[in-house]
Amino acid sequence: MISEKRYIEIYSEIEDCINVVFNSIKATSTSNYILILAFGEYHGLLLRNPVLSPYLIDYTIDRYKDQNRLKFLTEFLNSYYGFVGSEENFPDEYRIHLELMIYTHIWESKPFLKTLYRIAQTLSGVRYPWAVSLPDTRKHNFIKTDIREVLEKKDKTLSDVISKGYHSSLRNAFAHSEYHYDLASGDNIIHLDNYKREDWEMEFVKFNDWTERFVYSALLSYHLYNSLRTRRINLSTEFDSTTFKVEIPSRNGIKINTVPIGYNETTDEFYFV
């Protein structure tokens, strides 16, 4: 399926890419960088209270929503891509079914897509996008237009990583159980039964090509959150401070205020000073 050497190459490629991206955001705007690590979020329901601000930091709900998916993803990679005692990780139908499920969940994860969107926007030099409106269906348009095409103008490396992993034909076929294996011919092919002869569609994918797409997607998700976690807990050392100034809109969203926030490394929490 994929050699240990190739897996390590992709692992390093994506790890380096994510580090460059975060360093670029930090160089452009410290405020944007801190807010991404602090999971800044807009919560409009708070406007029902006459004094509360809808602009939150350390919005933990998205983190809780995605933690089980990420835990399973990490355990799966450690179990099936450990390459212990073997040069190759040989195909088996059970593992591929798990990969199809993981792949679909990655590209359906709203917290993951929101983070990619915020990275794309802040790399473009705009202020941190607090409110991100994600569609419940047809997410491929959001991924293509609002993330990948925006990234192409500022960071083609990350855009290419997404392209090497994501394809809407794959996601749709797996999500709707419109696929089947062809093992009898010896070609080891996954046929996509949602193929309608459009130019952009995929009719099938060979196991080897599938594994590369899966690994790119899985390691992008893994490295993105691993880097967020690592940079959070090392933030005080990185800036030699536990307080940081960030740009936060006023309650009505009209004025931009520079506000101090703090980070507690022991509890791994951001807070308003």
N, C-alpha and C positions, 0 to 999 in steps of 0.2 A: 504493500500500500504506500507507505512513505518510509524512507530510511531515517535512521537516527540523525545522520549528518544533515539531511534536508530539514528535519524538524528543528534542529538546533539553529540552522540558518534563519528559518522563519521566526523563531523565538527571538533571536538577537535583532533581526530586522525590525520587528514590531516594538520591542523594548526600546531600541534606539530612537525609533520614530516618535513614540509617546514622550520620551524625555525631551527631544528637540521641540516638540509642540508645546509642552508646558513651559520650557525655558523661553520660548518665543512669546508666549502670552505674558509671562512675568516681565520680560524686557519691554513690552509694549505698554502694559498697565498693571502695576502692582495690585490695584484695587480689583481688577478682573480676576487676576490670579488667586487672590485670597478668597474672593466670593465663590469661585469654582470649588476650592477646597472646603469652603464653609457651607456648601450646598444651599446657597441663597435661593429663595423661592417666594413667589407671589401667591398669597392665599386670600382671594377676594372676599370670602365669607367674613373675614375679620372686620370688614367695613361696616358690618351691622352694628358693631360697637362704636360709639361716637369718638373714642379716643385711641383705640388700638390701630397700629399700622399693619397693613397687609404684607409688608416686606419683611420676610423672616430669614434668619440665619440658622444653620444646623437643622434643616428640615429633615427630620429623621424618618419620616414616613416612607419616602422613596428608598432609603437605605434598607429599611426593614422589608419592604416589598421584594427587594432583589437579593437579599442575603441568602435565602435558601437556594436560589438558582445558581448563584456564584459559588456557594459551598459545594453543590453537586458537580458543577463544572470543574472546579479545582480537583476534587477527588477523582473524577473521571479521567482527567488528563494525567494525574499521577498514576492511576491504575493501568490505563491502556496505552499511554505514551511514555512509559518509563524505560522501555527498551532494555529491560534487565535480561542479560544473557542472550540477547538476540539482535542481529543487525537490522532486521525488518520486523515491522508489526503486521502480521499477516491478517488478511481480511476474514471476517466472520459476520454472518448476517445479524446476529444478536447485537454486536457492537455498532454496526451501521444503523440499525433501527434506533439505538440510543443517540447516535450522532445526529440523525435526522430530527429527533425531538429537541436536542440541545440547540441545534442550529436554528430551528424555528423559534424557540424561546428567546434566543439572543436577539434576533431581528424583530421580535414582537415586544421586547422589554422597553417599556416607556421610560424608566429611569436611565437606561443605557442610551436610548436615542436622544433624550433630553440633554444628557451630558455631551454627546457628540455635537448636537446642535449648538450648545453654548460655546463649545470649543471653536467650532467653525465661525460663529459670529464674533467672538472676541479676537480671534486671529485676524479678522477683517478690520479690526480697529474700532468697533462700535462698543458702547457701554454694555455692561453685563445684562443679558436679557433675562429679567426676573420671571416673566410670564411666558411659558412655552405651551402653545396649543398643539397638541398631537392628535391626529385623526385616529378614530377607532378602526377604520378600514382604509384600504389603499395606502398603506404606509410607504409603499415603494415610491410614490410621488414625493413624499416628504424626505425620504432618504436621498433620492436622486437630486431634487431641486434645492432643498433647504440645507442639506448637509454636504453631499459629495460635490455638487457644482460650485458651491461657495468655497469649499476647501481647495478646489482646483486652481483658484485664483491666488491663493496665499500659501498653501502647503500641499503640493501635489503628491508628496510622499504618503501622507495619511489618506488622501483621496484614492491613491492607487491601492493601498492596503485594503480599504473598504471594497473597491472594485474586485480585488482578487478573492474576496470572501463572499460578498453578497451578490445574489442574483434573484430577482423576483420570481422567475420561473421555478427555481428550486424551493424558495420559501412557500409559494402558493401550492405547489404540488404536495409538499410534505404536510402543510397545514391542513389540506383538504383530503389527504390520503389518496391522491391521484398519482400514484407511482407504483412500479413493480420492478423486480430484479430480473435480469437475464443472466443466469449462471451456466445454462446448458451449453452455450456456444463457446464457453471458455473466455469470452471477452469481458465478463464481469461488468455489466452495464446496469445503470438505473434508468429505466424509461420513465419519462415524465408524461403522464396521460393527459395533462392539461394543455399540451402542445396544439396550437391552432394555426401554425405556419406563418406567424408574424415574424418579421425580420429579427426582432430583438429576442425572440423566445428561444429556449433550449428544448430540443427534442429528447435528448438523453445526455447522461454524463457517465463517463467511465469511472470505475472505482478509484483509480489513481488520481484523476482530476478532482473527483469529489473530495477525497481526503485532503488535498491541498486547500480547497475552498473551506472545508470544515476547520482545518487547523488555523487558517488565517482569521476566520471569524472567532473561533474560540480563544485564540491568543490575543486578539484585539480586545475582547471583553475582559479577559484575565488581566492583561497588562494595564489597561485603562484604570481599573479599580485598584489594582495593586499599587500603581503609581500614586493615585489619589490618597490611598491610605498611608503610604510611606511618606509622602510629602507633608501630609497633615501632622503626623507625629514628630516630624523633624522640623516643623515650621519655626519653632522658637529658636532652634539652633541656627537655622538658615538665615534668619533676620536678626538674630541676637536680641530678641524682644518677645514679649508675650502679648503686646498690644499692637494693633494695626489700624490704619485709617483706610476706610473704604467709602465708595460713593453709593449712597442709598437715596432713592427718591423720597420726597415728602409724601405724606399720607395720601394726598390727591394726585400724586404723580407728576406735578407740574415743576417743582423745584428739585434740584439735585443737591443733597447735603453731604458733606464729608463727615463721617461718623466714626468714632473709635470703637473697635471691638476687640475682645480679648480671646485668648486660647489657653485652655487648661490642659496641659499635656498628660497629667495624671488621669483625668476623667475623659480625655479626648473630646472636649466640648468647646464650642465657640459661644461667646456671650457678649451682650452689649455692655459696654463700660459705663 
